[in-house]
Amino acid sequence: MESISPISPEQPGLDARSGPGEELSELLRDQSPRVRALAARLAGKQDLGYMRAGLQGATGDADAAVRAAAGWALARITPDGG
């Protein structure tokens, strides 16, 4: 299985306006709870520290799976993640 390298806003061609952080933030607000939960898990797996604020908001989601995924992601993100 191929490994996916962490996504970083510092990668060439990416910026805060159109980078993966914005896209994941949008997915954290998707209508589908499954999409929101997967976005949260991706942020945790990739150690995306710049997603902390969105994940903290997702801990108050109406869906229990989203809340759990956001909490899990926040626990996985390292202090200098990101």
C-alpha positions in Angstrom: 0.0 0.0 0.0 1.4 3.4 -1.0 2.0 5.9 1.8 0.6 9.4 1.6 3.0 12.1 2.7 1.7 14.8 5.0 0.0 17.8 3.4 1.6 21.2 4.3 0.5 24.7 3.4 4.2 25.4 2.8 4.3 23.1 -0.2 5.1 24.8 -3.6 1.9 26.0 -5.3 -0.2 25.9 -2.1 -1.4 28.9 -0.1 -3.9 29.4 2.7 -6.6 30.6 0.3 -6.7 27.5 -1.9 -4.6 24.9 -0.1 -5.7 21.6 1.5 -6.5 23.4 4.8 -9.3 25.3 3.2 -10.6 22.3 1.4 -10.6 20.2 4.6 -12.2 23.0 6.5 -15.0 23.0 3.9 -15.3 19.2 4.3 -15.6 19.6 8.0 -18.8 21.6 7.3 -20.1 19.2 4.6 -23.8 18.1 4.9 -22.7 14.4 5.2 -21.6 13.3 8.7 -19.5 10.6 7.1 -17.6 13.2 5.0 -17.1 15.4 8.1 -15.8 12.5 10.2 -13.4 11.4 7.4 -12.1 15.0 7.0 -11.4 15.1 10.8 -9.6 11.7 10.7 -7.5 12.8 7.7 -6.4 15.9 9.6 -5.4 13.8 12.5 -3.6 11.2 10.4 -1.7 13.8 8.5 -0.9 15.8 11.7 -2.4 19.0 10.3 -1.9 21.4 13.2 -3.5 24.3 11.2 -6.8 22.4 11.3 -7.1 22.6 15.1 -9.7 25.4 15.2 -12.0 23.5 12.7 -11.5 20.3 14.6 -12.3 22.0 17.9 -15.5 23.3 16.4 -16.3 19.8 15.1 -16.2 18.4 18.7 -19.6 20.1 19.1 -21.0 18.5 15.9 -24.6 17.1 16.1 -23.2 13.7 14.9 -21.5 11.5 17.5 -19.1 10.0 14.9 -17.9 13.4 13.9 -17.4 14.5 17.5 -15.4 11.3 18.1 -13.3 11.7 15.0 -12.6 15.4 15.8 -11.5 14.4 19.4 -9.4 11.6 18.1 -7.7 13.9 15.5 -7.0 16.6 18.1 -5.4 14.0 20.4 -3.1 12.8 17.5 -2.0 16.3 16.3 1.4 17.0 17.7 2.2 20.4 19.3 4.2 21.4 16.3 2.0 19.6 13.8 1.5 20.9 10.6 
